Amino acid sequence: MADQMLKDRQDAPIWNAIDASNFKQALKLVDKRLAKKRSDYLEALKIYIRSRSPLLAEKEAVLLHLDELAEKKKVIADLETVELYDEAFGEVFPGPQESWDKTIGELRWLCVKSQPKNEDLSLKCFQACLGKGDLEHAKQISNSLEKTFSNNHSYVFWNIASMFLYSISEKYPEKQRKLWGSLAFAQIGKLATATKQATDPKKLPSRSIQTPQELLLLHRITETLGKPEQRLEYLNDPTLGPESAVAKGEWQLWRFKLNLLENAAAWQELFETTKSLLKRARTKDESGQLSESGMSDWIVWEAFIRSAVELQDHEPKDAVIAEVEAHLVPACDIDKSWKRNASLALVKITFVSSSPFQGQPHDRIPVVIKYLQKYGSASTAYNDLRPFVEQLNVEGRKRLLELISKDAIFEDLKKEKDFKTANRITQLVNTYKLRYLLTSSLPEYEIREGAAYKSSRKDSGGQYSTSSLRQLAQDAAKLYLAAVDGGRAAWHLLPTDTHPADDLCLLSAMCLFKLALANTEDSEPISGAKASYILQATALLEYALTHSQPNFQMSLLLIRLYYYLGCGSMAMHAYQRLGLKEVQLDTLSYTLFDRISTFHPHPFSHSVLDSSSYRTPMESLQKQQKMYRNSRDQISKNIWLSYKHGSYNSIFEIKEVSDTLSRTLSAATSVVESQKISSLVPSKTGSGSSDGGFDILPPNPEALDVPFSDTNDYETFPNFECTQGPRFEELCRIVPASSDYRTRINFAAEKLTQLLQPIPDDKGGKTASQAALQSFLGSIPEKFPKPSSRNLLTEPEELSRQSYDAMDLIIQEVCDRERWSDQKFQEQLDSHNKELCERLEEQRSFVENIKAPVPALSSTLHALYTGYESGKTASKFSVYLSSKGKDIPESQAEANKKIAQVAQRLLQTVAEKSAAIKRVLDEGGLIDKMLDSVLQGPDGADASVLGKLRDSVDESHLELWAGDVVESWRDSVAGLSYLKA
């Protein structure tokens, strides 16, 4: 810092004192210098020194000084002085603040305005304003740069991009946003016109569009503020279209054109355009190269087929077939990946055409078989064919299934005894997936969607496909175990390679998981069918990971399975294997850390590597929050670099990412869970954000006008389900997924919890408590409407929500004296108190009636932790209102006693149930029960999938794994010791 800010040798003692944190001495020295000669720099240095002081009064004085500078619009021409004020502001407000715009942003703009020809100064201030999200002043500086340096082509687009960026930022007044958006649209329109009117495309004027990125900016602005017809006009123009010299082959422009033609239903033009592109893709250039083979992209084929069908004539459809044949002839040298698109196009035109194919489903089978025979050794074959196989009628499905069952598809390979080749095993994997689709996923979806199923779903229990699921699980597991027999060496795999047979293991585990979820019995946890299937799936995946540790999807599925079993440390061990980095901490943290406070809030002591990032859930949540803070700086740098290098489209892509990351469900969850854990588990360190992580979220997150963004990555989860229904991740959810509704409820609950916390005298005592109450009463948002289409809360969460709602209403009634005079006041107050007591009692009953609580599955842990949280909050609520004395009605004083009693009974029930679980778990014998459940099936019925394959399973590995699971159960229930009455 001293090296950067040192302007004069005489300043060296001052900076030495600052670096030594001797701020008192530094102030003395700077005052001595000021007494001799006043200067803006020394004034700023004094403010900076005061900002470094830990005293609140000093920091308030700094803010007052900065506000005065902004109000007076004091022009400071020296950039180092402005940057000192910027540093001072950062010391007082380390997080992002809108007030930066009004103070430091204004100072920077005035500095630029005072010397507009100082290009370096303007660029530094422009970068700083962008970095702080101060688009108001960034826009003004870019405008100044364009006017001052009119021959600089880049500054023209900097100004347009800055105006448009301002216009789409919701933090500015709508009227101003519309104005600047219109200016950006008009200016770039003029540049487009100038480009079209240029006589020589190789010598374009400075104020024209000259690069692909500038073209993309034209389309982005026109898409937002113009009309589709204008964009099509640009795309059809020889100087601005995808084939223009300016475009330089930018593929995104072709995508724009195809999409716009399709939206405009311009089928003939779309047909001619795509036909031309596909022909060019297989045509060699003058040097004999297929330089435009990328035009055989699947989106081009899809648009080609769609337009041919919409034209409702035989000729276009015949043209599609002819183009497919032209791509597939041996003489065509186009890459095999593009040939695969052509083969898939043949499947698609066969299915969507209104030819006899449509009426004779058996004629569809040959094209599916032909594609499988040609590309069945590619791992993508199943996903390619899945949407088409779903369209087969019953007879077509039967015929295809018959061919699969007889292994009649790959006739030439039936004679091969050795299936341990990547191609052969991949063919088998694809046929097993098709078998799953035809015998389980599709029928299951259709029954689930049928009216008969909906009216009797409680009785069906999902039994309609259990036999086929069980058989498929066994067959897939058997083939998988045979494939991995002999280890990885037989396959010549690299350490980072997954095993070619992995999807067979995943398929078997998924079938077992679905069998478990279809079972609704309430028996002893380990020996029952549900737990048996779950344990079999878990054991199979753990065994598979010894052969294929890099497999990401196996670890994801294991996290879900261990979560169900209540094995927190084993789930964490699987989570560690994911090796998540950067934005993955946002998109995949939901797999374990959503509801971690009611699953495993305490430190891990089993199966977790000795890593500082994973020893406790709190450390993992703090690591995630650190990622959000660091991303701000990274995003700022990348936006500046995008300007600098003329990558205008990426400016807005980065802005979209920034807006999304500022309010994701995962970010909100990390804050909520951190708060809940910190209130339950004593922290051994003072690490983490001083405001509990709320600095990564917008102010008052429970009252945001826009929903929290769901950035959770559900696509990475293994999925072989039919495309028409829910993904496997959704089907195997044990608890409702993250939602905007639950997030807002959690924040509202957290606000109430904070209000009930006693405030020490040294932090304001009663005065601060009263101010907190007034703030609470003034910020209670409207009740969040619950979407009726989905179940968004667990039963314990719903009971807690109702309890918290009742407490909110009671506080509003008794702490607002104006309501006391209302005729229905007492009736309403009694109703709220009754509601609160009934919900607490209902929650106590729910905890008391937990069946078969040992070992404690996640549902049991969740009920205990949630019940404890509700009881503890209600107890604090009673104490809080009782402390108000005569400031509340006398009737509430009596109600408080009853609330305290009910809350205490709930806490006592939770404590007793927790003690009983820990006591029984210590008795032993669980390992033998687990192995019996895995190898003998539910209740020893000898129906275990793994039991029938026990000769292929390493039983010593199973025993070690069973011991780890039991230790993980013991580790999980250790957290119940915090649940004291």
Secondary structure as the mmCIF struct_conf table of DSSP 4:
data_model
#
loop_
_struct_conf.conf_type_id
_struct_conf.id
_struct_conf.beg_label_comp_id
_struct_conf.beg_label_asym_id
_struct_conf.beg_label_seq_id
_struct_conf.end_label_comp_id
_struct_conf.end_label_asym_id
_struct_conf.end_label_seq_id
HELX_RH_AL_P HELX_RH_AL_P1 ALA A 2 MET A 5
BEND BEND1 ASP A 8 ASP A 8
HELX_RH_3T_P HELX_RH_3T_P1 ARG A 9 ASP A 11
HELX_RH_AL_P HELX_RH_AL_P2 ALA A 12 ASP A 19
TURN_TY1_P TURN_TY1_P1 ALA A 20 SER A 21
HELX_RH_AL_P HELX_RH_AL_P3 PHE A 23 LYS A 36
HELX_RH_AL_P HELX_RH_AL_P4 ASP A 40 SER A 51
TURN_TY1_P TURN_TY1_P2 ARG A 52 ARG A 52
BEND BEND2 SER A 53 PRO A 54
HELX_RH_AL_P HELX_RH_AL_P5 LEU A 56 LYS A 72
TURN_TY1_P TURN_TY1_P3 LYS A 73 LYS A 73
HELX_RH_AL_P HELX_RH_AL_P6 LEU A 79 VAL A 92
BEND BEND3 GLY A 95 GLY A 95
TURN_TY1_P TURN_TY1_P4 GLU A 98 GLU A 98
HELX_RH_AL_P HELX_RH_AL_P7 SER A 99 TRP A 100
HELX_RH_PI_P HELX_RH_PI_P1 ASP A 101 GLY A 105
HELX_RH_AL_P HELX_RH_AL_P8 GLU A 106 SER A 114
TURN_TY1_P TURN_TY1_P5 PRO A 116 LYS A 117
HELX_RH_AL_P HELX_RH_AL_P9 GLU A 119 GLY A 131
TURN_TY1_P TURN_TY1_P6 LYS A 132 GLY A 133
HELX_RH_AL_P HELX_RH_AL_P10 LEU A 135 THR A 148
TURN_TY1_P TURN_TY1_P7 PHE A 149 ASN A 151
HELX_RH_AL_P HELX_RH_AL_P11 HIS A 153 SER A 167
TURN_TY1_P TURN_TY1_P8 ILE A 168 ILE A 168
TURN_TY1_P TURN_TY1_P9 GLU A 170 LYS A 171
BEND BEND4 TYR A 172 TYR A 172
HELX_RH_AL_P HELX_RH_AL_P12 GLU A 174 GLN A 197
BEND BEND5 THR A 199 THR A 199
TURN_TY1_P TURN_TY1_P10 PRO A 201 LYS A 202
BEND BEND6 LYS A 203 LYS A 203
BEND BEND7 SER A 206 SER A 208
BEND BEND8 THR A 211 THR A 211
HELX_RH_AL_P HELX_RH_AL_P13 PRO A 212 LEU A 225
BEND BEND9 GLY A 226 GLY A 226
HELX_RH_AL_P HELX_RH_AL_P14 PRO A 228 ASN A 236
BEND BEND10 ASP A 237 ASP A 237
TURN_TY1_P TURN_TY1_P11 PRO A 238 LEU A 240
BEND BEND11 GLY A 241 GLY A 241
TURN_TY1_P TURN_TY1_P12 PRO A 242 GLU A 243
BEND BEND12 SER A 244 SER A 244
TURN_TY1_P TURN_TY1_P13 ALA A 245 GLY A 249
HELX_RH_AL_P HELX_RH_AL_P15 TRP A 251 ASN A 263
TURN_TY1_P TURN_TY1_P14 ALA A 264 ALA A 265
HELX_RH_AL_P HELX_RH_AL_P16 TRP A 267 ALA A 281
TURN_TY1_P TURN_TY1_P15 ARG A 282 ARG A 282
BEND BEND13 THR A 283 THR A 283
TURN_TY1_P TURN_TY1_P16 GLU A 286 SER A 287
BEND BEND14 GLY A 288 GLY A 288
TURN_TY1_P TURN_TY1_P17 SER A 291 GLU A 292
HELX_RH_3T_P HELX_RH_3T_P2 SER A 293 SER A 296
HELX_RH_AL_P HELX_RH_AL_P17 TRP A 298 GLU A 310
TURN_TY1_P TURN_TY1_P18 LEU A 311 GLN A 312
BEND BEND15 ASP A 313 ASP A 313
HELX_RH_AL_P HELX_RH_AL_P18 HIS A 314 LEU A 328
BEND BEND16 VAL A 329 VAL A 329
TURN_TY1_P TURN_TY1_P19 PRO A 330 ALA A 331
HELX_RH_AL_P HELX_RH_AL_P19 LYS A 336 VAL A 352
BEND BEND17 SER A 354 SER A 355
HELX_RH_AL_P HELX_RH_AL_P20 PRO A 356 GLY A 359
HELX_RH_3T_P HELX_RH_3T_P3 PRO A 361 ASP A 363
HELX_RH_AL_P HELX_RH_AL_P21 ARG A 364 TYR A 375
TURN_TY1_P TURN_TY1_P20 GLY A 376 SER A 377
BEND BEND18 ALA A 378 ALA A 378
TURN_TY1_P TURN_TY1_P21 SER A 379 THR A 380
HELX_RH_AL_P HELX_RH_AL_P22 ALA A 381 VAL A 389
TURN_TY1_P TURN_TY1_P22 GLU A 390 GLN A 391
HELX_RH_AL_P HELX_RH_AL_P23 VAL A 394 SER A 405
TURN_TY1_P TURN_TY1_P23 LYS A 406 ASP A 407
TURN_TY1_P TURN_TY1_P24 ILE A 409 PHE A 410
HELX_RH_3T_P HELX_RH_3T_P4 GLU A 411 LEU A 413
TURN_TY1_P TURN_TY1_P25 LYS A 414 LYS A 415
BEND BEND19 LYS A 417 LYS A 417
BEND BEND20 THR A 421 THR A 421
HELX_RH_AL_P HELX_RH_AL_P24 ALA A 422 TYR A 436
HELX_RH_PI_P HELX_RH_PI_P2 LEU A 437 SER A 441
HELX_RH_AL_P HELX_RH_AL_P25 LEU A 442 GLU A 449
BEND BEND21 GLY A 450 GLY A 450
HELX_RH_AL_P HELX_RH_AL_P26 ALA A 451 SER A 455
BEND BEND22 SER A 456 SER A 456
HELX_RH_AL_P HELX_RH_AL_P27 ARG A 457 SER A 460
TURN_TY1_P TURN_TY1_P26 GLY A 461 GLY A 462
HELX_RH_3T_P HELX_RH_3T_P5 GLN A 463 SER A 465
HELX_RH_AL_P HELX_RH_AL_P28 THR A 466 VAL A 484
TURN_TY1_P TURN_TY1_P27 ASP A 485 GLY A 486
HELX_RH_3T_P HELX_RH_3T_P6 ARG A 488 TRP A 491
TURN_TY1_P TURN_TY1_P28 HIS A 492 HIS A 492
TURN_TY1_P TURN_TY1_P29 PRO A 495 THR A 496
HELX_LH_PP_P HELX_LH_PP_P1 ASP A 497 HIS A 499
TURN_TY1_P TURN_TY1_P30 PRO A 500 ALA A 501
HELX_RH_AL_P HELX_RH_AL_P29 ASP A 502 ALA A 518
TURN_TY1_P TURN_TY1_P31 PRO A 525 SER A 527
BEND BEND23 GLY A 528 GLY A 528
HELX_RH_AL_P HELX_RH_AL_P30 ALA A 529 LEU A 545
TURN_TY1_P TURN_TY1_P32 THR A 546 HIS A 547
TURN_TY1_P TURN_TY1_P33 GLN A 549 PRO A 550
HELX_RH_AL_P HELX_RH_AL_P31 PHE A 552 LEU A 565
TURN_TY1_P TURN_TY1_P34 GLY A 566 GLY A 566
HELX_RH_AL_P HELX_RH_AL_P32 GLY A 568 LEU A 578
TURN_TY1_P TURN_TY1_P35 GLU A 582 VAL A 583
HELX_RH_AL_P HELX_RH_AL_P33 GLN A 584 THR A 587
BEND BEND24 LEU A 588 LEU A 588
TURN_TY1_P TURN_TY1_P36 SER A 589 SER A 589
HELX_RH_AL_P HELX_RH_AL_P34 TYR A 590 PHE A 593
TURN_TY1_P TURN_TY1_P37 ASP A 594 ARG A 595
HELX_RH_3T_P HELX_RH_3T_P7 ILE A 596 THR A 598
TURN_TY1_P TURN_TY1_P38 PHE A 599 PHE A 599
BEND BEND25 HIS A 602 HIS A 602
HELX_LH_PP_P HELX_LH_PP_P2 PRO A 603 PHE A 604
BEND BEND26 HIS A 606 SER A 607
BEND BEND27 ASP A 610 ASP A 610
TURN_TY1_P TURN_TY1_P39 SER A 612 TYR A 614
BEND BEND28 ARG A 615 THR A 616
HELX_RH_AL_P HELX_RH_AL_P35 PRO A 617 LYS A 644
TURN_TY1_P TURN_TY1_P40 HIS A 645 GLY A 646
HELX_RH_AL_P HELX_RH_AL_P36 TYR A 648 LEU A 661
TURN_TY1_P TURN_TY1_P41 SER A 662 ARG A 663
STRN STRN1 THR A 664 THR A 664
HELX_RH_AL_P HELX_RH_AL_P37 LEU A 665 LEU A 680
BEND BEND29 VAL A 681 VAL A 681
BEND BEND30 LYS A 684 THR A 685
BEND BEND31 GLY A 688 GLY A 688
TURN_TY1_P TURN_TY1_P42 SER A 690 GLY A 693
HELX_RH_3T_P HELX_RH_3T_P8 PHE A 694 ILE A 696
BEND BEND32 LEU A 697 LEU A 697
BEND BEND33 PRO A 699 ASN A 700
HELX_RH_3T_P HELX_RH_3T_P9 PRO A 701 ALA A 703
BEND BEND34 ASP A 705 VAL A 706
HELX_LH_PP_P HELX_LH_PP_P3 PRO A 707 PHE A 708
STRN STRN2 SER A 709 SER A 709
BEND BEND35 GLU A 715 PHE A 717
BEND BEND36 GLU A 721 GLU A 721
TURN_TY1_P TURN_TY1_P43 THR A 723 GLN A 724
BEND BEND37 GLY A 725 GLY A 725
HELX_RH_AL_P HELX_RH_AL_P38 PHE A 728 LEU A 731
TURN_TY1_P TURN_TY1_P44 CYS A 732 CYS A 732
BEND BEND38 ILE A 734 VAL A 735
HELX_LH_PP_P HELX_LH_PP_P4 PRO A 736 SER A 738
HELX_RH_AL_P HELX_RH_AL_P39 ASP A 740 LEU A 756
BEND BEND39 GLN A 757 GLN A 757
HELX_RH_3T_P HELX_RH_3T_P10 ASP A 761 LYS A 763
TURN_TY1_P TURN_TY1_P45 GLY A 764 GLY A 764
HELX_RH_AL_P HELX_RH_AL_P40 GLY A 765 GLY A 778
BEND BEND40 SER A 779 SER A 779
HELX_LH_PP_P HELX_LH_PP_P5 PRO A 781 PRO A 787
TURN_TY1_P TURN_TY1_P46 SER A 788 SER A 789
BEND BEND41 ARG A 790 ARG A 790
BEND BEND42 LEU A 793 LEU A 793
HELX_RH_AL_P HELX_RH_AL_P41 GLU A 795 VAL A 814
TURN_TY1_P TURN_TY1_P47 CYS A 815 CYS A 815
HELX_RH_3T_P HELX_RH_3T_P11 ARG A 817 SER A 821
BEND BEND43 ASP A 822 ASP A 822
TURN_TY1_P TURN_TY1_P48 GLN A 823 LYS A 824
HELX_RH_AL_P HELX_RH_AL_P42 PHE A 825 GLU A 848
TURN_TY1_P TURN_TY1_P49 ASN A 849 ASN A 849
BEND BEND44 ALA A 852 ALA A 852
BEND BEND45 VAL A 854 PRO A 855
HELX_RH_AL_P HELX_RH_AL_P43 SER A 858 SER A 882
TURN_TY1_P TURN_TY1_P50 SER A 883 LYS A 884
HELX_RH_3T_P HELX_RH_3T_P12 GLY A 885 ASP A 887
BEND BEND46 ILE A 888 ILE A 888
HELX_RH_AL_P HELX_RH_AL_P44 GLU A 890 LEU A 921
TURN_TY1_P TURN_TY1_P51 ASP A 922 GLU A 923
HELX_RH_AL_P HELX_RH_AL_P45 LEU A 926 GLN A 936
HELX_RH_3T_P HELX_RH_3T_P13 PRO A 938 GLY A 940
BEND BEND47 ASP A 942 ASP A 942
TURN_TY1_P TURN_TY1_P52 VAL A 945 LEU A 946
HELX_RH_3T_P HELX_RH_3T_P14 GLY A 947 SER A 952
BEND BEND48 VAL A 953 VAL A 953
HELX_RH_AL_P HELX_RH_AL_P46 GLU A 955 VAL A 973
HELX_RH_3T_P HELX_RH_3T_P15 ALA A 974 TYR A 978
#
